[in-house]
Amino acid sequence: VFCTLVDHWCSKAQVMAVERSKAGRMLLVAVALAACCSIRGPTSFVSAPSAQEGALQQGRRAALLAAVAVPSAAQAVAPGTPKQAHEWFGSYSDPQHPMCRRMLRFDQTTYGSIIVEGVDGNPGCQKLKGTQPWIIKVDYKSGADTMTFDFSPKGGPSGVVGKWDKDGILFPDGNKWTRVFKMPPPPGTLPPVDPAVATSWYQ
């Protein structure tokens, strides 16, 4: 009888040990899962920002695009600005030298450069006596709203940038040449004429 009781107690002890082992393993699994969740939680938060952070990022992006767009808008050529060299050509009035010639045109000897043919008086040219004629060169890039003038042949500075301003050329010192006569475009820039229309002019 004693041996039977001992065997029964040993069998029960083994069963309890197995159950304790299973419970221990389940506890370890639970702890491991909790640890994984705690690690993945911040990562998923970073990868999926909140709505507020998303709005802030969009605001920063919009501000950056606006900052990039401002210089482009500032550099845009104003409507009505000449886009070809011949559209600048003509006779101009200079308030610092009243009645003095200021003719902006192609150099007729080469047609490869732009010049200003002018006359200076004292300071105006109301009287032809004592006037001094001069010719200066001008640099221009097609499509630009500025021209660069070299006034050194007449004793002035070189590299002076004149900007188109509505009806004339504005210089850095505030002086403005106002165009009083616009030259017609060179023959190569004239639009084609319909022969039928041209014939009707002589009928």
Salt bridges, closest charged atoms under 4 A:
ASP94 OD2 - ARG102 NH2 3.25
GLU117 OE1 - ARG101 NH2 3.46
GLU117 OE1 - ARG105 NH2 2.96
ASP120 OD1 - HIS97 ND1 3.89
ASP120 OD1 - ARG102 NH2 2.82
ASP120 OD2 - LYS154 NZ 2.98
ASP145 OD2 - LYS163 NZ 2.38
ASP165 OD2 - LYS176 NZ 3.32
ASP167 OD1 - LYS176 NZ 2.68
